[in-house]
Amino acid sequence: MKKFLEVIEENPELKEKLRALGEKPAVSAIIALAAQYGMTLTEADFAAPKGELSEDELEAVAGGNEEGDCLIWEENPYAWWK
């Protein structure tokens, strides 16, 4: 998932294709799109992490990052949606 999120940020065409899927696309649609770009994702990649947040995650939720974004999970499947 992390690699896929990096590719999204670097590839405007992929980012547009994801936006075209809608605000809350089906996981299967994202998996299929990732496969078109040679990446393998599973439904487990989209599951929310279990357990407590780390100190870094808590800090990001409380204060956001340098860009002013508030990040709950480092590997948020909808991080590209801005």
PyMOL commands that set and color helices and strands:
alter all, ss='L'
color gray80, all
select helices_A, chain A and resi 2-10+12-20+27-36+43-46+55-63
alter helices_A, ss='H'
color red, helices_A
deselect
rebuild
show_as cartoon
